[in-house]
């Protein structure tokens, strides 16, 4: 990490993406330093992670790619957000939280097999999106409790993606060093939020 930022600055930027309450819940005392020290390893999954089995990491990778898909910028899976989450859970969260995330992955896999007879990774992009949309809105077989646990996983995905170099410098608008004060800058609802390589790992 070339640039360092204060916890307050980091929280402010992340809050704009996923909301202040959710961002605060992610930032345990050592969460930022662990996130900044993480080295992504994009590519095929060849072994188990610190928390997840190889199969769980594969499922999580496809969930990441569905939540933040590839467009003009990389997807969450492209920047190894699944590996980030595995590392973050291992270093910053109690076993109870780790098991909650694993349970969410198991739930997604169970419903994929129930609906289509395939693992989540084997579904089409449309099928993956439909399943996660139902989970995200507590529709079909999913309960509000399962919905809330999935939303917590989505927050981790956003945390991982928007602290990656691609998420901070390509998905967000990049300004390496803040310049002088400029008031009344034109802004449209479709404009990107601001980011900094200071947010990258």
Secondary structure, DSSP 8 states (H G I E B T S, - for coil): --S---HHHHHHHHHHHH-HHHHHHH--TTHHHHHHH-----S---S--SSS-HHHHHHHHHHHHHHS--SSS--TTTTTHHHHHHHHHHHHS-HHHHHHHHHHHHHHHHHHHHHHSS-GGGS-HHHHHHHHHHHHTT-TT--HHHHHHHHHHHHHHHHHHHTSHHIIIIISEE-SS--S---S----TTS--EE-GGG--
